[in-house]
Amino acid sequence: METAFSLLFMAKDFPEIYSAARGRRRMPGDRQEIEDFLRLTSDILTLIDRDGDRHTEYDALAAALRSQDVVISLNYDTLLDSALVRRGWDPKQGYGMAGGKDKFKWKPKKVDPNLRGVRLLKLHGSLNWFVRGSFSDLSAVFNKKPTCVEGPRMNDLSGHVRQIIPPIYGKFFDHDHWRNLWVAAHSALREADALVVIGCSLIETDFHLRALVGRVVQWRKKERAPLKRLFLVDRVKVRRRWATALKGAFSHRTNYRTFAQFMREEARR
């Protein structure tokens, strides 16, 4: 996904290189393929979350969370968000956003006090966050804060685009909205007693994430404050990648192949 989008993003700057040998000559600028890619991604991920009443493994995770737990997500989808809202989590506090609270159109039927302090920090944005702008000016995604937070919805919001950071190699977070989320994630990783990494590939080209992890490891080594527990949930290759990145910053490691296996084993404890 990241490779495909990055090629589209570069192609808009160099049409002479990336355009087909025949056909209409393209001009530099935003391409229809970029809009198509983002719309298709939004439709697919929103469709997955269309049945708001079905039970998923995310519901089991939401049930296990307690006040002061922090979830850091790089996903755009709202599967975990919906599971949390079903249990009584309020996005108005939980997303960790600055600004007025009138922007939040999504709220639980009843707030669960056990989830009041749970934060869900979505460092690459979310399909249900909307900023004023259009696909002809995707810079709005980077340099604005959300003006509206909705529940999962298939149709777009007039005059707005969904605030998701496209999977490009060079990301520029121009607004304090983004910096606040990343700083909060950094603080949470430094203060945590335990860390669970589920389904995150830690790819070489996600420079922001790698820098974040590197700074946390550096701080924990300096302060001699390793994580008490580290849970790595993924295939072997990815687990090894994380173990290498976090080397010297954890005391005990537990490995699981799948999310379901992790929830089944750890929910008993």
Short mmCIF file of the C-alpha atoms (twelve columns), coordinates in Angstrom:
data_MODEL
# 
_entry.id   MODEL 
# 
loop_
_atom_site.group_PDB 
_atom_site.id 
_atom_site.type_symbol 
_atom_site.label_atom_id 
_atom_site.label_alt_id 
_atom_site.label_comp_id 
_atom_site.label_asym_id 
_atom_site.label_seq_id 
_atom_site.Cartn_x 
_atom_site.Cartn_y 
_atom_site.Cartn_z 
_atom_site.pdbx_PDB_model_num 
ATOM 1   C CA . MET A 1   0.000   0.000   0.000   1 
ATOM 2   C CA . GLU A 2   2.756   2.426   0.917   1 
ATOM 3   C CA . THR A 3   4.763   1.615   -2.216  1 
ATOM 4   C CA . ALA A 4   1.725   2.006   -4.481  1 
ATOM 5   C CA . PHE A 5   0.706   5.357   -3.037  1 
ATOM 6   C CA . SER A 6   4.253   6.722   -3.000  1 
ATOM 7   C CA . LEU A 7   4.606   5.941   -6.713  1 
ATOM 8   C CA . LEU A 8   1.357   7.776   -7.419  1 
ATOM 9   C CA . PHE A 9   2.528   10.716  -5.330  1 
ATOM 10  C CA . MET A 10  5.849   10.939  -7.170  1 
ATOM 11  C CA . ALA A 11  4.177   10.464  -10.544 1 
ATOM 12  C CA . LYS A 12  2.212   13.674  -10.095 1 
ATOM 13  C CA . ASP A 13  5.492   15.630  -9.883  1 
ATOM 14  C CA . PHE A 14  7.232   13.914  -12.802 1 
ATOM 15  C CA . PRO A 15  4.599   13.084  -15.459 1 
ATOM 16  C CA . GLU A 16  7.274   12.996  -18.150 1 
ATOM 17  C CA . ILE A 17  8.881   10.025  -16.386 1 
ATOM 18  C CA . TYR A 18  5.868   8.120   -15.091 1 
ATOM 19  C CA . SER A 19  3.273   8.672   -17.822 1 
ATOM 20  C CA . ALA A 20  2.679   6.109   -20.519 1 
ATOM 21  C CA . ALA A 21  4.549   6.540   -23.779 1 
ATOM 22  C CA . ARG A 22  1.293   7.079   -25.652 1 
ATOM 23  C CA . GLY A 23  -1.832  9.033   -24.918 1 
ATOM 24  C CA . ARG A 24  -2.659  12.465  -23.592 1 
ATOM 25  C CA . ARG A 25  0.279   14.342  -22.116 1 
ATOM 26  C CA . ARG A 26  -0.118  14.858  -18.390 1 
ATOM 27  C CA . MET A 27  0.672   18.065  -16.523 1 
ATOM 28  C CA . PRO A 28  2.336   18.182  -13.087 1 
ATOM 29  C CA . GLY A 29  -0.091  18.312  -10.195 1 
ATOM 30  C CA . ASP A 30  -2.516  16.175  -8.255  1 
ATOM 31  C CA . ARG A 31  -3.738  13.155  -10.177 1 
ATOM 32  C CA . GLN A 32  -7.143  11.511  -10.267 1 
ATOM 33  C CA . GLU A 33  -5.486  8.224   -9.289  1 
ATOM 34  C CA . ILE A 34  -4.540  9.667   -5.892  1 
ATOM 35  C CA . GLU A 35  -8.131  10.630  -5.156  1 
ATOM 36  C CA . ASP A 36  -9.318  7.238   -6.404  1 
ATOM 37  C CA . PHE A 37  -6.795  5.454   -4.172  1 
ATOM 38  C CA . LEU A 38  -7.890  7.380   -1.061  1 
ATOM 39  C CA . ARG A 39  -11.598 6.972   -1.786  1 
ATOM 40  C CA . LEU A 40  -11.229 3.236   -2.390  1 
ATOM 41  C CA . THR A 41  -9.214  2.799   0.803   1 
ATOM 42  C CA . SER A 42  -11.849 4.722   2.777   1 
ATOM 43  C CA . ASP A 43  -14.711 2.697   1.311   1 
ATOM 44  C CA . ILE A 44  -13.057 -0.652  2.019   1 
ATOM 45  C CA . LEU A 45  -12.047 0.143   5.607   1 
ATOM 46  C CA . THR A 46  -15.386 1.753   6.450   1 
ATOM 47  C CA . LEU A 47  -17.262 -1.194  4.960   1 
ATOM 48  C CA . ILE A 48  -15.441 -3.524  7.367   1 
ATOM 49  C CA . ASP A 49  -16.904 -1.552  10.282  1 
ATOM 50  C CA . ARG A 50  -20.435 -1.211  8.903   1 
ATOM 51  C CA . ASP A 51  -21.974 -3.747  11.316  1 
ATOM 52  C CA . GLY A 52  -21.638 -1.889  14.587  1 
ATOM 53  C CA . ASP A 53  -23.211 -4.596  16.739  1 
ATOM 54  C CA . ARG A 54  -21.013 -7.557  15.883  1 
ATOM 55  C CA . HIS A 55  -18.476 -8.821  18.419  1 
ATOM 56  C CA . THR A 56  -14.819 -8.829  17.388  1 
ATOM 57  C CA . GLU A 57  -11.459 -9.420  19.028  1 
ATOM 58  C CA . TYR A 58  -11.341 -5.651  19.448  1 
ATOM 59  C CA . ASP A 59  -14.299 -5.936  21.827  1 
ATOM 60  C CA . ALA A 60  -12.263 -8.321  23.967  1 
ATOM 61  C CA . LEU A 61  -9.387  -5.829  23.959  1 
ATOM 62  C CA . ALA A 62  -11.720 -2.956  24.864  1 
ATOM 63  C CA . ALA A 63  -13.067 -5.021  27.770  1 
ATOM 64  C CA . ALA A 64  -9.517  -5.573  29.060  1 
ATOM 65  C CA . LEU A 65  -8.522  -1.909  29.059  1 
ATOM 66  C CA . ARG A 66  -8.630  0.171   32.205  1 
ATOM 67  C CA . SER A 67  -8.304  3.833   33.068  1 
ATOM 68  C CA . GLN A 68  -4.871  5.303   32.210  1 
ATOM 69  C CA . ASP A 69  -4.173  2.655   29.545  1 
ATOM 70  C CA . VAL A 70  -2.980  4.144   26.260  1 
ATOM 71  C CA . VAL A 71  -3.471  2.621   22.812  1 
ATOM 72  C CA . ILE A 72  -1.261  3.972   20.025  1 
ATOM 73  C CA . SER A 73  -2.583  3.171   16.563  1 
ATOM 74  C CA . LEU A 74  -1.223  3.746   13.058  1 
ATOM 75  C CA . ASN A 75  -4.422  2.409   11.469  1 
ATOM 76  C CA . TYR A 76  -7.081  4.510   9.742   1 
ATOM 77  C CA . ASP A 77  -9.985  2.151   10.379  1 
ATOM 78  C CA . THR A 78  -12.438 2.542   13.273  1 
ATOM 79  C CA . LEU A 79  -12.800 -1.080  14.400  1 
ATOM 80  C CA . LEU A 80  -11.162 -0.503  17.785  1 
ATOM 81  C CA . ASP A 81  -12.823 2.894   18.136  1 
ATOM 82  C CA . SER A 82  -16.241 1.320   17.631  1 
ATOM 83  C CA . ALA A 83  -15.517 -1.480  20.101  1 
ATOM 84  C CA . LEU A 84  -14.512 1.095   22.695  1 
ATOM 85  C CA . VAL A 85  -17.595 3.247   22.082  1 
ATOM 86  C CA . ARG A 86  -19.801 0.154   22.459  1 
ATOM 87  C CA . ARG A 87  -18.345 -0.319  25.939  1 
ATOM 88  C CA . GLY A 88  -18.803 3.309   26.950  1 
ATOM 89  C CA . TRP A 89  -15.609 5.069   25.837  1 
ATOM 90  C CA . ASP A 90  -16.085 8.728   24.919  1 
ATOM 91  C CA . PRO A 91  -14.069 9.889   21.860  1 
ATOM 92  C CA . LYS A 92  -14.361 13.461  23.098  1 
ATOM 93  C CA . GLN A 93  -11.772 12.755  25.800  1 
ATOM 94  C CA . GLY A 94  -10.276 9.543   24.489  1 
ATOM 95  C CA . TYR A 95  -8.798  10.786  21.211  1 
ATOM 96  C CA . GLY A 96  -6.595  13.307  23.031  1 
ATOM 97  C CA . MET A 97  -7.471  16.129  20.628  1 
ATOM 98  C CA . ALA A 98  -7.170  19.802  21.446  1 
ATOM 99  C CA . GLY A 99  -9.889  22.318  20.611  1 
ATOM 100 C CA . GLY A 100 -13.617 22.661  21.129  1 
ATOM 101 C CA . LYS A 101 -15.769 19.684  22.014  1 
ATOM 102 C CA . ASP A 102 -18.650 20.661  19.701  1 
ATOM 103 C CA . LYS A 103 -16.794 18.961  16.838  1 
ATOM 104 C CA . PHE A 104 -17.556 15.515  18.302  1 
ATOM 105 C CA . LYS A 105 -20.715 14.047  16.792  1 
ATOM 106 C CA . TRP A 106 -19.958 10.521  18.032  1 
ATOM 107 C CA . LYS A 107 -20.583 9.509   21.628  1 
ATOM 108 C CA . PRO A 108 -21.445 6.344   23.569  1 
ATOM 109 C CA . LYS A 109 -24.938 5.580   24.807  1 
ATOM 110 C CA . LYS A 110 -23.550 5.493   28.344  1 
ATOM 111 C CA . VAL A 111 -20.070 6.432   29.602  1 
ATOM 112 C CA . ASP A 112 -18.145 3.694   31.433  1 
ATOM 113 C CA . PRO A 113 -16.019 5.251   34.218  1 
ATOM 114 C CA . ASN A 114 -13.481 2.415   33.829  1 
ATOM 115 C CA . LEU A 115 -12.706 3.712   30.337  1 
ATOM 116 C CA . ARG A 116 -12.750 7.404   31.181  1 
ATOM 117 C CA . GLY A 117 -8.962  7.721   31.176  1 
ATOM 118 C CA . VAL A 118 -8.277  5.375   28.241  1 
ATOM 119 C CA . ARG A 119 -6.670  7.204   25.322  1 
ATOM 120 C CA . LEU A 120 -6.603  6.102   21.697  1 
ATOM 121 C CA . LEU A 121 -3.854  8.057   19.905  1 
ATOM 122 C CA . LYS A 122 -4.183  7.655   16.130  1 
ATOM 123 C CA . LEU A 123 -0.877  8.970   14.820  1 
ATOM 124 C CA . HIS A 124 -1.784  8.669   11.136  1 
ATOM 125 C CA . GLY A 125 -5.326  9.995   11.485  1 
ATOM 126 C CA . SER A 126 -8.688  8.292   11.233  1 
ATOM 127 C CA . LEU A 127 -11.443 7.743   8.673   1 
ATOM 128 C CA . ASN A 128 -13.944 9.492   10.933  1 
ATOM 129 C CA . TRP A 129 -11.885 12.680  11.329  1 
ATOM 130 C CA . PHE A 130 -12.761 15.395  8.817   1 
ATOM 131 C CA . VAL A 131 -10.938 18.603  7.858   1 
ATOM 132 C CA . ARG A 132 -12.143 21.357  5.564   1 
ATOM 133 C CA . GLY A 133 -10.625 20.928  2.135   1 
ATOM 134 C CA . SER A 134 -10.741 18.888  -1.051  1 
ATOM 135 C CA . PHE A 135 -8.755  16.217  -2.862  1 
ATOM 136 C CA . SER A 136 -7.240  18.933  -5.050  1 
ATOM 137 C CA . ASP A 137 -5.379  20.247  -1.980  1 
ATOM 138 C CA . LEU A 138 -4.306  17.296  0.154   1 
ATOM 139 C CA . SER A 139 -1.951  19.525  2.147   1 
ATOM 140 C CA . ALA A 140 -5.037  20.337  4.250   1 
ATOM 141 C CA . VAL A 141 -4.726  16.877  5.764   1 
ATOM 142 C CA . PHE A 142 -1.294  17.763  7.123   1 
ATOM 143 C CA . ASN A 143 -1.691  21.404  8.138   1 
ATOM 144 C CA . LYS A 144 -5.160  21.526  9.708   1 
ATOM 145 C CA . LYS A 145 -6.870  20.040  12.737  1 
ATOM 146 C CA . PRO A 146 -10.144 18.095  12.530  1 
ATOM 147 C CA . THR A 147 -13.267 20.238  12.417  1 
ATOM 148 C CA . CYS A 148 -15.625 17.294  12.824  1 
ATOM 149 C CA . VAL A 149 -15.389 13.814  14.353  1 
ATOM 150 C CA . GLU A 150 -18.166 11.483  13.217  1 
ATOM 151 C CA . GLY A 151 -19.038 7.872   13.797  1 
ATOM 152 C CA . PRO A 152 -18.122 5.387   11.040  1 
ATOM 153 C CA . ARG A 153 -19.762 6.551   7.795   1 
ATOM 154 C CA . MET A 154 -19.495 5.521   4.154   1 
ATOM 155 C CA . ASN A 155 -20.453 8.844   2.552   1 
ATOM 156 C CA . ASP A 156 -18.101 11.812  2.644   1 
ATOM 157 C CA . LEU A 157 -18.816 15.113  4.380   1 
ATOM 158 C CA . SER A 158 -19.481 18.007  2.005   1 
ATOM 159 C CA . GLY A 159 -16.569 20.439  1.763   1 
ATOM 160 C CA . HIS A 160 -14.322 18.160  3.822   1 
ATOM 161 C CA . VAL A 161 -11.793 15.357  3.377   1 
ATOM 162 C CA . ARG A 162 -11.026 12.550  5.766   1 
ATOM 163 C CA . GLN A 163 -7.934  13.301  7.790   1 
ATOM 164 C CA . ILE A 164 -5.720  10.322  7.128   1 
ATOM 165 C CA . ILE A 165 -2.009  10.660  6.475   1 
ATOM 166 C CA . PRO A 166 -1.352  8.968   3.120   1 
ATOM 167 C CA . PRO A 167 1.319   6.239   3.246   1 
ATOM 168 C CA . ILE A 168 4.129   8.271   1.700   1 
ATOM 169 C CA . TYR A 169 7.796   8.102   2.611   1 
ATOM 170 C CA . GLY A 170 8.141   11.786  3.512   1 
ATOM 171 C CA . LYS A 171 5.454   12.961  5.921   1 
ATOM 172 C CA . PHE A 172 5.235   16.548  7.168   1 
ATOM 173 C CA . PHE A 173 3.034   17.161  10.193  1 
ATOM 174 C CA . ASP A 174 2.476   20.906  9.981   1 
ATOM 175 C CA . HIS A 175 -0.150  21.446  12.683  1 
ATOM 176 C CA . ASP A 176 0.057   21.291  16.477  1 
ATOM 177 C CA . HIS A 177 -2.786  18.775  16.327  1 
ATOM 178 C CA . TRP A 178 -0.323  16.194  14.985  1 
ATOM 179 C CA . ARG A 179 2.588   17.201  17.174  1 
ATOM 180 C CA . ASN A 180 0.420   16.945  20.296  1 
ATOM 181 C CA . LEU A 181 -0.584  13.377  19.396  1 
ATOM 182 C CA . TRP A 182 3.006   12.288  18.703  1 
ATOM 183 C CA . VAL A 183 4.340   13.939  21.870  1 
ATOM 184 C CA . ALA A 184 1.584   12.240  23.887  1 
ATOM 185 C CA . ALA A 185 2.577   8.899   22.350  1 
ATOM 186 C CA . HIS A 186 6.218   9.529   23.229  1 
ATOM 187 C CA . SER A 187 5.299   10.294  26.843  1 
ATOM 188 C CA . ALA A 188 3.091   7.206   27.066  1 
ATOM 189 C CA . LEU A 189 5.868   4.941   25.773  1 
ATOM 190 C CA . ARG A 190 8.318   6.368   28.290  1 
ATOM 191 C CA . GLU A 191 5.934   5.984   31.223  1 
ATOM 192 C CA . ALA A 192 4.608   2.512   30.398  1 
ATOM 193 C CA . ASP A 193 5.346   -0.517  32.558  1 
ATOM 194 C CA . ALA A 194 4.330   -2.892  29.764  1 
ATOM 195 C CA . LEU A 195 4.133   -2.603  25.988  1 
ATOM 196 C CA . VAL A 196 2.042   -4.725  23.631  1 
ATOM 197 C CA . VAL A 197 2.851   -4.446  19.911  1 
ATOM 198 C CA . ILE A 198 0.139   -5.925  17.692  1 
ATOM 199 C CA . GLY A 199 0.418   -6.151  13.923  1 
ATOM 200 C CA . CYS A 200 2.806   -3.254  13.356  1 
ATOM 201 C CA . SER A 201 5.483   -4.031  10.754  1 
ATOM 202 C CA . LEU A 202 7.887   -1.216  11.719  1 
ATOM 203 C CA . ILE A 203 8.826   -0.731  8.076   1 
ATOM 204 C CA . GLU A 204 12.091  0.955   7.190   1 
ATOM 205 C CA . THR A 205 10.442  3.912   5.477   1 
ATOM 206 C CA . ASP A 206 8.251   4.975   8.408   1 
ATOM 207 C CA . PHE A 207 10.932  7.350   9.639   1 
ATOM 208 C CA . HIS A 208 8.730   9.110   12.205  1 
ATOM 209 C CA . LEU A 209 7.783   5.880   13.963  1 
ATOM 210 C CA . ARG A 210 11.340  4.539   13.938  1 
ATOM 211 C CA . ALA A 211 12.643  7.840   15.340  1 
ATOM 212 C CA . LEU A 212 9.967   7.771   18.060  1 
ATOM 213 C CA . VAL A 213 10.864  4.222   19.089  1 
ATOM 214 C CA . GLY A 214 14.569  5.029   18.979  1 
ATOM 215 C CA . ARG A 215 14.189  8.025   21.303  1 
ATOM 216 C CA . VAL A 216 12.170  5.970   23.777  1 
ATOM 217 C CA . VAL A 217 14.794  3.211   23.804  1 
ATOM 218 C CA . GLN A 218 17.568  5.748   24.250  1 
ATOM 219 C CA . TRP A 219 15.769  7.324   27.219  1 
ATOM 220 C CA . ARG A 220 15.008  3.994   28.911  1 
ATOM 221 C CA . LYS A 221 18.618  2.871   28.598  1 
ATOM 222 C CA . LYS A 222 19.912  6.147   29.976  1 
ATOM 223 C CA . GLU A 223 17.477  6.090   32.918  1 
ATOM 224 C CA . ARG A 224 17.930  2.339   33.439  1 
ATOM 225 C CA . ALA A 225 14.163  1.979   33.280  1 
ATOM 226 C CA . PRO A 226 13.402  -1.001  31.032  1 
ATOM 227 C CA . LEU A 227 9.859   -2.122  30.299  1 
ATOM 228 C CA . LYS A 228 8.832   -4.813  32.756  1 
ATOM 229 C CA . ARG A 229 6.943   -6.740  30.064  1 
ATOM 230 C CA . LEU A 230 7.028   -6.677  26.273  1 
ATOM 231 C CA . PHE A 231 4.433   -8.581  24.232  1 
ATOM 232 C CA . LEU A 232 5.081   -8.955  20.503  1 
ATOM 233 C CA . VAL A 233 2.154   -10.177 18.438  1 
ATOM 234 C CA . ASP A 234 2.929   -10.906 14.774  1 
ATOM 235 C CA . ARG A 235 4.819   -13.293 12.518  1 
ATOM 236 C CA . VAL A 236 8.388   -14.203 13.466  1 
ATOM 237 C CA . LYS A 237 10.111  -11.775 11.084  1 
ATOM 238 C CA . VAL A 238 8.245   -8.761  12.483  1 
ATOM 239 C CA . ARG A 239 8.734   -9.855  16.090  1 
ATOM 240 C CA . ARG A 240 12.482  -10.058 15.518  1 
ATOM 241 C CA . ARG A 241 12.450  -6.585  13.987  1 
ATOM 242 C CA . TRP A 242 10.773  -5.149  17.076  1 
ATOM 243 C CA . ALA A 243 12.986  -7.083  19.471  1 
ATOM 244 C CA . THR A 244 16.038  -5.604  17.737  1 
ATOM 245 C CA . ALA A 245 14.622  -2.071  17.773  1 
ATOM 246 C CA . LEU A 246 13.798  -2.334  21.506  1 
ATOM 247 C CA . LYS A 247 16.975  -4.163  22.521  1 
ATOM 248 C CA . GLY A 248 18.088  -3.148  26.001  1 
ATOM 249 C CA . ALA A 249 14.776  -1.466  26.799  1 
ATOM 250 C CA . PHE A 250 12.766  -4.416  28.174  1 
ATOM 251 C CA . SER A 251 13.215  -7.034  30.883  1 
ATOM 252 C CA . HIS A 252 10.937  -9.861  29.754  1 
ATOM 253 C CA . ARG A 253 9.476   -10.676 26.331  1 
ATOM 254 C CA . THR A 254 6.486   -12.837 25.389  1 
ATOM 255 C CA . ASN A 255 5.713   -13.752 21.775  1 
ATOM 256 C CA . TYR A 256 2.384   -14.550 20.114  1 
ATOM 257 C CA . ARG A 257 1.665   -15.357 16.503  1 
ATOM 258 C CA . THR A 258 -1.868  -13.928 16.322  1 
ATOM 259 C CA . PHE A 259 -4.042  -11.313 17.994  1 
ATOM 260 C CA . ALA A 260 -6.626  -13.979 18.859  1 
ATOM 261 C CA . GLN A 261 -3.985  -16.134 20.551  1 
ATOM 262 C CA . PHE A 262 -2.717  -13.171 22.562  1 
ATOM 263 C CA . MET A 263 -6.225  -12.262 23.757  1 
ATOM 264 C CA . ARG A 264 -7.079  -15.879 24.569  1 
ATOM 265 C CA . GLU A 265 -3.959  -16.428 26.682  1 
ATOM 266 C CA . GLU A 266 -3.583  -13.053 28.352  1 
ATOM 267 C CA . ALA A 267 -7.273  -12.495 29.113  1 
ATOM 268 C CA . ARG A 268 -7.018  -15.354 31.619  1 
ATOM 269 C CA . ARG A 269 -4.405  -13.543 33.694  1 
# 
